Amino acid sequence: MTFTLAVCSEMVYLDESHLDRVKRIHDAGFAVEIWDWTAKDAAALAATGARFTSMTGYVGGDLTSPDGAAALLASAAESIDFARRIGAPALNLHGTGLGEGGLPVRPVEVVTGEMWLAALRTLERVAELGEQHEMTFVLENLNTEVDHPGTPFARAADTLALVRAVGSPRLRMNLDLYHAQIGEGNLIELIRRAAPYVGEVQVADVPGRCEPGTGEIAWSAVALALAEAGYDGVVAMEAFASRPGTAGTDAALAAFRDAFTL
């Protein structure tokens, strides 16, 4: 089983310009992920020759309020245009818009049944948008304990339930194993349960959110579980390098590659 290995350009080679980070990742033999596209130059990114596997698929809104859903869908449509220009096939979503420091723009203490139904209806419309434009949206699980307190539909169990309920190949799950380890654990069983609905996997070790091998997760077992579940898609390192400087980041990327080379 061979995975497509990608690296998040927002979290590595941080002393360089974003475009230079993309070039470094590409030259190292990895695909590239980006976050917010609004301040980026699509033509310049495409000119690097890099393969882009995903990007943030919205720049505002939420899944549950009428105005928030309208804003999310409008910005998702704009995101599709940028994604086409750089060749990114997947657009990432969260339970609500994230602001400074990864905090939710509209934090939620209790997710009600009405909110679940509203989120389902919004995601059905997102999937329809993806169908119209032959693009895939992926709904990412987050953790509320460390990084994203107050984010609704954050647990992997939540995002999986919503993706299953929508039942469209244009809405998949972005299974972030860093967030899942903090929020839920039991990663191998989670992989087995979620695999038929996963469109992307993201990884970072716990604690610290650095490259595989720096924390508590048994990455060899995780990689094997993904392969045994039949997953052969994108595995992306959305992590910081544990050591500073270019050499430290080079080593982090090498550790990531080793962890997911079967």
Secondary structure in CASP SS format (residue, H / E / C, confidence):
PFRMAT SS
TARGET T0000
AUTHOR 0000-0000-0000
METHOD secondary structure of the structure
MODEL  1
M C 1.00
T C 1.00
F C 1.00
T E 1.00
L E 1.00
A E 1.00
V E 1.00
C E 1.00
S C 1.00
E C 1.00
M C 1.00
V C 1.00
Y C 1.00
L C 1.00
D C 1.00
E C 1.00
S C 1.00
H H 1.00
L H 1.00
D H 1.00
R H 1.00
V H 1.00
K H 1.00
R H 1.00
I H 1.00
H H 1.00
D H 1.00
A C 1.00
G C 1.00
F C 1.00
A E 1.00
V E 1.00
E E 1.00
I C 1.00
W C 1.00
D C 1.00
W C 1.00
T C 1.00
A C 1.00
K C 1.00
D C 1.00
A H 1.00
A H 1.00
A H 1.00
L H 1.00
A H 1.00
A H 1.00
T C 1.00
G C 1.00
A C 1.00
R C 1.00
F E 1.00
T E 1.00
S E 1.00
M E 1.00
T E 1.00
G C 1.00
Y C 1.00
V C 1.00
G C 1.00
G C 1.00
D E 1.00
L C 1.00
T C 1.00
S C 1.00
P H 1.00
D H 1.00
G H 1.00
A H 1.00
A H 1.00
A H 1.00
L H 1.00
L H 1.00
A H 1.00
S H 1.00
A H 1.00
A H 1.00
E H 1.00
S H 1.00
I H 1.00
D H 1.00
F H 1.00
A H 1.00
R H 1.00
R H 1.00
I H 1.00
G C 1.00
A C 1.00
P C 1.00
A E 1.00
L E 1.00
N E 1.00
L E 1.00
H C 1.00
G C 1.00
T E 1.00
G C 1.00
L E 1.00
G C 1.00
E H 1.00
G H 1.00
G H 1.00
L C 1.00
P E 1.00
V C 1.00
R C 1.00
P C 1.00
V C 1.00
E C 1.00
V C 1.00
V C 1.00
T C 1.00
G H 1.00
E H 1.00
M H 1.00
W H 1.00
L H 1.00
A H 1.00
A H 1.00
L H 1.00
R H 1.00
T H 1.00
L H 1.00
E H 1.00
R H 1.00
V H 1.00
A H 1.00
E H 1.00
L H 1.00
G H 1.00
E H 1.00
Q H 1.00
H H 1.00
E C 1.00
M C 1.00
T E 1.00
F E 1.00
V E 1.00
L E 1.00
E E 1.00
N C 1.00
L C 1.00
N C 1.00
T C 1.00
E C 1.00
V C 1.00
D C 1.00
H C 1.00
P C 1.00
G C 1.00
T C 1.00
P C 1.00
F C 1.00
A C 1.00
R C 1.00
A H 1.00
A H 1.00
D H 1.00
T H 1.00
L H 1.00
A H 1.00
L H 1.00
V H 1.00
R H 1.00
A H 1.00
V H 1.00
G C 1.00
S C 1.00
P C 1.00
R C 1.00
L E 1.00
R E 1.00
M E 1.00
N E 1.00
L E 1.00
D E 1.00
L H 1.00
Y H 1.00
H H 1.00
A H 1.00
Q H 1.00
I H 1.00
G H 1.00
E C 1.00
G C 1.00
N C 1.00
L H 1.00
I H 1.00
E H 1.00
L H 1.00
I H 1.00
R H 1.00
R H 1.00
A H 1.00
A H 1.00
P H 1.00
Y H 1.00
V E 1.00
G E 1.00
E E 1.00
V E 1.00
Q E 1.00
V E 1.00
A C 1.00
D C 1.00
V C 1.00
P C 1.00
G C 1.00
R C 1.00
C E 1.00
E C 1.00
P C 1.00
G C 1.00
T C 1.00
G C 1.00
E C 1.00
I C 1.00
A C 1.00
W H 1.00
S H 1.00
A H 1.00
V H 1.00
A H 1.00
L H 1.00
A H 1.00
L H 1.00
A H 1.00
E H 1.00
A C 1.00
G C 1.00
Y C 1.00
D C 1.00
G C 1.00
V E 1.00
V E 1.00
A E 1.00
M E 1.00
E C 1.00
A C 1.00
F E 1.00
A C 1.00
S C 1.00
R C 1.00
P C 1.00
G H 1.00
T H 1.00
A H 1.00
G H 1.00
T H 1.00
D H 1.00
A H 1.00
A H 1.00
L H 1.00
A H 1.00
A H 1.00
F H 1.00
R H 1.00
D H 1.00
A H 1.00
F C 1.00
T C 1.00
L C 1.00
END
